[in-house]
């Protein structure tokens, strides 16, 4: 990772699929220069400026996407926009099909560059369409939420949802590059911003104890969106995820599964709530606490590690338990977790902490232990 006080570059080394993540503040105006540099590395005849299709949603269009569009036009690109409705419902086969129709109408071909300007839903959906249309279009991430900047824009996982499970239809498809401008976070609603902080906390728990300590020491900077703190936190999060992706790009060794700490519970909560009552990061925050409680239940850790996670999550104004308005049955949670992508031969597998900065993937957890954690923790919420 190369960096200066104001700019970081995280290199994701994946052979011919390698790319860089450029992280700075107030540098959206340089998108054309970044694109030209990234495209020069392609083994094709693509010569920028060319044709770009900006994919965004209705919320982000007026805040950032129009700006990106205008910058590209001024730099000589032929540029078009596809605008999605906000929310998880856009991550669907029906919406992807509509996007294919628009790409055909725009005469997109394998020299076309798709630029996702938005959060995780936009990035996942645009990436999936880019990966599958004409067997692959050039793809660039411009993530505009903290969650997308530290998680979904890194690593090449693109997907849409099945009615029964989140991210069930997808592919591994690396971008040409990722442009992260921390200044866009100033327009992010508070709840959306804090949702992203849960994934940041996750990296400290699973991979980097000193980073977790840095987060504890910089709660004020995180809460006030201090640019220097954000640049450091985003760059470190991206580097930590890139380290894992470089070793297990296609999830073949199991190493990449560690990035799903808390997600087995979280995805179940999201789905059972109809993707309405909890944001993804909120579900992950709660899911991490459940996973840590499970690690306690099977005596991998003592309660002090769980308490420390809860303290940091609360300091960042993130939920650590299901809202009392959410009524979920243990049997429904267990059934939904069986759809988790880590499940093998019907056996649930969990990412569990053994100490701060280290986790293990465990597939030997007794159903009685899982049920005990869900029953005890959920009942405690209901009685609160």
For each residue, the residues with C-beta under 8 A, 3 or more apart:
1: 8 9 10 11 235 239
2: 8 9 11
3: 7 8 9 235
4: 7 8
5: 228
6: 24 25 231
7: 3 4 22 23 24 27 231
8: 1 2 3 4 22 23 24 231 234 235
9: 1 2 3 20 21 22 23
10: 1 20 21 23 235 238 239 242
11: 1 2 18 19 20 21 242
12: 18 19 20 21 154 155 174 242 245 246
13: 18 242 246
14: 17 18 19 174 245 246 249
15: 18
16: 43
17: 14 156 174 249
18: 11 12 13 14 15
19: 11 12 14 38 174 175 176 177 178
20: 9 10 11 12 38 177 178
21: 9 10 11 12 153 154 177 178 180 238 242
22: 7 8 9 27 34 177 178 179 180
23: 7 8 9 10 180 182 231 234 235 238
24: 6 7 8 27 180 181 182 231
25: 6 181 182 183 227 230 231
26: 181 183
27: 7 22 24 30 179 181
28: 31 64 67 68 71 142 179 181 183 184
29: 71
30: 27 33 34 179
31: 28 34 35 68 71 72 142 179
32: 35 36 48 49 71 72 75 77
33: 30 36 37
34: 22 30 31 37 38 177 179
35: 31 32 38 39 48 49 52 113 140 176 177
36: 32 33 39 40 48 49
37: 33 34 40 41
38: 19 20 34 35 41 42 140 176 177
39: 35 36 42 46 47 48 50 113 138 176
40: 36 37 48
41: 37 38
42: 38 39 46 138 176
43: 16
44: 110 111
45: 111
46: 39 42 50 111 138
47: 39 50
48: 32 35 36 39 40 77
49: 32 35 36 52 72 75 76 77 78
50: 39 46 47 77 78 111 112 113
51: 77 78 79 80 108 111 112 113
52: 35 49 72 77 78 79 80 112 113 114 115
53: 79 80 81 82 103 106 108 112 113 114 115
54: 65 68 69 72 79 80 81 82 115 117
55: 81 82 84 99 114 115 116 117 118 122 125 126 129
56: 60 61 64 65 81 82 83 84 116 117 118 122
57: 60 61 83 84 85 86 90 118 119 121 122
58: 61 83 84 85 86
59: 63 86 118
60: 56 57 63 64 65 117 118 119 122 144
61: 56 57 58 65 66 81 83
62: 65 66
63: 59 60 144 184 187
64: 28 56 60 67 68 117 142 144 184
65: 54 56 60 61 62 68 69 81 83 117 118
66: 61 62 69 70 81
67: 28 64 70 71
68: 28 31 54 64 65 71 72 115 117 142
69: 54 65 66 72 73 79 81
70: 66 67 73 74
71: 28 29 31 32 67 68 74 75
72: 31 32 49 52 54 68 69 75 77 79 115
73: 69 70 76 77 79
74: 70 71
75: 32 49 71 72
76: 49 73
77: 32 48 49 50 51 52 72 73
78: 49 50 51 52
79: 51 52 53 54 69 72 73
80: 51 52 53 54 106
81: 53 54 55 56 61 65 66 69
82: 53 54 55 56 99 102 103
83: 56 57 58 61 65
84: 55 56 57 58 90 95 118 121 122 125
85: 57 58 89 90
86: 57 58 59 90 121
87: 90 121 275
88: 91 121 161 166 275
89: 85 92 95 275
90: 57 84 85 86 87 95 121 122 125
91: 88 95 121 124 125 159 160 161 167
92: 89 95 96 160 161
93: 96 97 160 169
94: 97 98
95: 84 89 90 91 92 98 99 125 160
96: 92 93 99 100 125 128 129 132 160
97: 93 94 100 101
98: 94 95 101 102
99: 55 82 95 96 102 103 125 129
100: 96 97 103 104 129 133
101: 97 98 104 105
102: 82 98 99 105 106
103: 53 82 99 100 106 108 112 129 133
104: 100 101 107 108
105: 101 102
106: 53 80 102 103
107: 104
108: 51 53 103 104 112 133 134 137
109: 112 134
110: 44 134 135 136 137
111: 44 45 46 50 51 138
112: 50 51 52 53 103 108 109 137 138
113: 35 39 50 51 52 53 137 138 139 140 176
114: 52 53 55 126 127 129 130 137 138 139 140
115: 52 53 54 55 68 72 126 139 140 142
116: 55 56 122 123 126 127 139 140 141 142 143
117: 54 55 56 60 64 65 68 122 142 144
118: 55 56 57 59 60 65 84 121 122 123 126 142 143 144 145 148
119: 57 60 122 123 143 144 145 147 148 152 192
120: 123 124 143 145 147 148 151 152 280
121: 57 84 86 87 88 90 91 118 124 125
122: 55 56 57 60 84 90 116 117 118 119 125 126 148
123: 116 118 119 120 126 127 141 143 148 152 153 158
124: 91 120 121 127 128 152 157 158 159 160 167 170
125: 55 84 90 91 95 96 99 121 122 128 129 158 160
126: 55 114 115 116 118 122 123 129 130 139 158
127: 114 116 123 124 130 131 139 141 156 158 159 173 175
128: 96 124 125 131 132 158 159 160 169 170 171 173
129: 55 96 99 100 103 114 125 126 132 133
130: 114 126 127 133 136 137 138 139 158 173
131: 127 128 136 139 158 171 173
132: 96 128 129 135 136 171
133: 100 103 108 129 130 136 137
134: 108 109 110 137
135: 110 132
136: 110 130 131 132 133 173
137: 108 110 112 113 114 130 133 134
138: 39 42 46 111 112 113 114 130 176
139: 113 114 115 116 126 127 130 131 173 175 176
140: 35 38 113 114 115 116 175 176 177 178 179
141: 116 123 127 148 153 175 177 178 179
142: 28 31 64 68 115 116 117 118 178 179 181
143: 116 118 119 120 123 148 149 152 153 178 180
144: 60 63 64 117 118 119 148 184 188
145: 118 119 120 148 149 185 188 192 193 195 196
146: 149 150 185 188 192 193 195 196 197 200 230 234
147: 119 120 150 151 152 192 195 196 199 280 281
148: 118 119 120 122 123 141 143 144 145 151 152 153 196
149: 143 145 146 153 180 182 185 196 234 237 238
150: 146 147 154 196 199 200 203 233 234 237 238 241
151: 120 147 148 154 196 199 237 241
152: 119 120 123 124 143 147 148 157
153: 21 123 141 143 148 149 175 178 180
154: 12 21 150 151 178 238 241 242 245
155: 12 241 242 244 245 249 256 259
156: 17 127 172 173 174 175 245 249
157: 124 152 167 170 172
158: 123 124 125 126 127 128 130 131 170 171 172 173
159: 91 124 127 128 167 168 169 170 171
160: 91 92 93 95 96 124 125 128 167 169 170
161: 88 91 92 165 166 167 168 169
162: 165 168 169
163:
164: 168 271 339
165: 161 162 168 267 271 339
166: 88 161 267 270 271 275
167: 91 124 157 159 160 161 170 341
168: 159 161 162 164 165 339 341
169: 93 128 159 160 161 162
170: 124 128 157 158 159 160 167
171: 128 131 132 158 159
172: 156 157 158 249 250
173: 127 128 130 131 136 139 156 158
174: 12 14 17 19 156
175: 19 127 139 140 141 153 156 178
176: 19 35 38 39 42 113 138 139 140
177: 19 20 21 22 34 35 38 140 141
178: 19 20 21 22 140 141 142 143 153 154 175
179: 22 27 28 30 31 34 140 141 142
180: 21 22 23 24 143 149 153 234 238
181: 24 25 26 27 28 142 184
182: 23 24 25 149 185 227 230 231 234
183: 25 26 28 186 227
184: 28 63 64 144 181 187 188
185: 145 146 149 182 188 193 225 230
186: 183 225
187: 63 184
188: 144 145 146 184 185 192 193
189: 192 193
190: 193 194
191: 194 195 279 282
192: 119 145 146 147 188 189 195 196 279
193: 145 146 185 188 189 190 196 197 225
194: 190 191 197 198 281 316 317 318
195: 145 146 147 191 192 198 279 280 281 282 318
196: 145 146 147 148 149 150 151 192 193 199 200 281
197: 146 193 194 200 201 222 281 316 318
198: 194 195 201 202 262 281 282 284 285 288 313 318
199: 147 150 151 196 202 203 237 281 284
200: 146 150 196 197 203 204 215 222 233 237
201: 197 198 204 205 212 215 285 288 309 312 313 316 318
202: 198 199 205 206 259 261 262 284 288
203: 150 199 200 206 207 208 211 236 237 240 241
204: 200 201 207 208 209 211 212 213 214 215 356 357
205: 201 202 212 261 288 309 353 356 357 359
206: 202 203 258 259 261 351 353 357 358 359
207: 203 204 211 240 243 244 258 357 358
208: 203 204 211 212 236 240 357
209: 204 212 213 355 356 357
210: 213 214 357
211: 203 204 207 208 214 215 236 240
212: 201 204 205 208 209 215 216 312 356 357
213: 204 209 210 216 217
214: 204 210 211 217 218 232 233 236
215: 200 201 204 211 212 218 219 222 233 312
216: 212 213 219 312 315
217: 213 214
218: 214 215 221 222 226 229 233
219: 215 216 222 223 312 315 316
220: 223 224 226
221: 218 224 226 228 229 230
222: 197 200 215 218 219 225 226 229 230 233 316
223: 219 220 315 316 317
224: 220 221
225: 185 186 193 222 230
226: 218 220 221 222 229 230
227: 25 182 183 230 231
228: 5 221 231 232
229: 218 221 222 226 232 233
230: 25 146 182 185 221 222 225 226 227 233 234
231: 6 7 8 23 24 25 182 227 228 234 235
232: 214 228 229 235 236
233: 150 200 214 215 218 222 229 230 236 237
234: 8 23 146 149 150 180 182 230 231 237 238
235: 1 3 8 10 23 231 232 238 239
236: 203 208 211 214 232 233 239 240
237: 149 150 151 199 200 203 233 234 240 241
238: 10 21 23 149 150 154 180 234 235 241 242
239: 1 10 235 236 242 243
240: 203 207 208 211 236 237 243 244
241: 150 151 154 155 203 237 238 244 245 259
242: 10 11 12 13 21 154 155 238 239 245 246
243: 207 239 240 246 247
244: 155 207 240 241 247 248 255 256 258 259
245: 12 14 154 155 156 241 242 248 249 256
246: 12 13 14 242 243 249
247: 243 244 253 255 256
248: 244 245 251 252 253 254 255 256
249: 14 17 155 156 172 245 246 256
250: 172
251: 248 254 256 257
252: 248
253: 247 248 256
254: 248 251 257 361
255: 244 247 248 258
256: 155 244 245 247 248 249 251 253 259
257: 251 254 260 342 349 351 361
258: 206 207 244 255 261 351 359 361
259: 155 202 206 241 244 256
260: 257 263 264 342 351
261: 202 205 206 258 288 291 351 353 359
262: 198 202 265 266 284 285 286 287 288 289 290 291 351
263: 260 266 267 284 287 340 351
264: 260 267 268 287 291 337 340 342 348 349 350 351
265: 262 268 269 283 286 287 290 291 333 337
266: 262 263 269 270 280 283 284 286 287 288
267: 165 166 263 264 270 271 283 287 336 337 340
268: 264 265 271 272 333 336 337 340
269: 265 266 272 273 278 283 286 287 322 326 328 333
270: 166 266 267 273 275 278 280 283
271: 164 165 166 267 268 274 275 336 339
272: 268 269 328 332 333 336
273: 269 270 276 277 278 283 326 328
274: 271 277
275: 87 88 89 166 270 271
276: 273
277: 273 274 323 325 326
278: 269 270 273 282 283 286 323 326
279: 191 192 195 282 283
280: 120 147 195 266 270 283 284
281: 147 194 195 196 197 198 199 284 285 318
282: 191 195 198 278 279 285 286 318 319
283: 265 266 267 269 270 273 278 279 280 286 287
284: 198 199 202 262 263 266 280 281 287 288
285: 198 201 262 281 282 288 289 313 318 319 320
286: 262 265 266 269 278 282 283 289 290 319 320 321 322
287: 262 263 264 265 266 267 269 283 284 290 291
288: 198 201 202 205 261 262 266 284 285 291 292 309 313
289: 262 285 286 292 293 306 309 310 313 320 321 377
290: 262 265 286 287 293 294 373 374 377
291: 261 262 264 265 287 288 294 295 350 351 352 353
292: 288 289 295 296 301 305 306 309 352 353
293: 289 290 296 297 306 373 376 377
294: 290 291 297 298 350 352 365 369 370 373
295: 291 292 298 300 301 305 306 352 353 354
296: 292 293 299 300 301 302 303 306
297: 293 294 369 372 373
298: 294 295 352 362 365 369
299: 296
300: 295 296 352 353 354 360
301: 292 295 296 304 305 306 353 354 355
302: 296 305
303: 296 306 307
304: 301 307 308
305: 292 295 301 302 308 309 353 355 356
306: 289 292 293 295 296 301 303 309 310
307: 303 304 310 311
308: 304 305 311 312 356
309: 201 205 288 289 292 305 306 312 313
310: 289 306 307 313 314 320
311: 307 308 314 315
312: 201 212 215 216 219 308 309 315 316
313: 198 201 285 288 289 309 310 316 318 319 320
314: 310 311 317 318 320
315: 216 219 223 311 312
316: 194 197 201 219 222 223 312 313
317: 194 223 314
318: 194 195 197 198 201 281 282 285 313 314
319: 282 285 286 313 322 323
320: 285 286 289 310 313 314
321: 286 289 377 380 381 384
322: 269 286 319 326 328 378 381
323: 277 278 319 326
324: 381 382 384
325: 277
326: 269 273 277 278 322 323
327: 382
328: 269 272 273 322 332 333 378
329: 332 333
330: 333 334 371 374 375 378
331: 334 335
332: 272 328 329 335 336
333: 265 268 269 272 328 329 330 336 337 374
334: 330 331 337 338 367 370 371 374
335: 331 332 338
336: 267 268 271 272 332 333 339
337: 264 265 267 268 333 334 340 343 348
338: 334 335 343 346 348
339: 164 165 168 271 336 343
340: 263 264 267 268 337 343 348 349
341: 167 168
342: 257 260 264 348 349 350 351 361
343: 337 338 339 340 346 347 348 349
344: 347 349 363
345:
346: 338 343
347: 343 344 363
348: 264 337 338 340 342 343 363 365 367 370
349: 257 264 340 342 343 344 361 362 363
350: 264 291 294 342 361 362 363 365
351: 206 257 258 260 261 262 263 264 291 342 359 360 361 362
352: 291 292 294 295 298 300 359 360 361 362
353: 205 206 261 291 292 295 300 301 305 356 358 359
354: 295 300 301 358 359 360
355: 209 301 305 358
356: 204 205 209 212 305 308 353
357: 204 205 206 207 208 209 210 212
358: 206 207 353 354 355
359: 205 206 258 261 351 352 353 354
360: 300 351 352 354
361: 254 257 258 342 349 350 351 352
362: 298 349 350 351 352 365
363: 344 347 348 349 350
364:
365: 294 298 348 350 362 369 370
366: 369 370
367: 334 348 370 371
368: 371 372
369: 294 297 298 365 366 372 373
370: 294 334 348 365 366 367 373 374
371: 330 334 367 368 374 375
372: 297 368 369 375 376
373: 290 293 294 297 369 370 376 377
374: 290 330 333 334 370 371 377 378
375: 330 371 372 378 379
376: 293 372 373 379 380
377: 289 290 293 321 373 374 380 381
378: 322 328 330 374 375 381 382
379: 375 376 382 383
380: 321 376 377 383 384
381: 321 322 324 377 378 384
382: 324 327 378 379
383: 379 380
384: 321 324 380 381
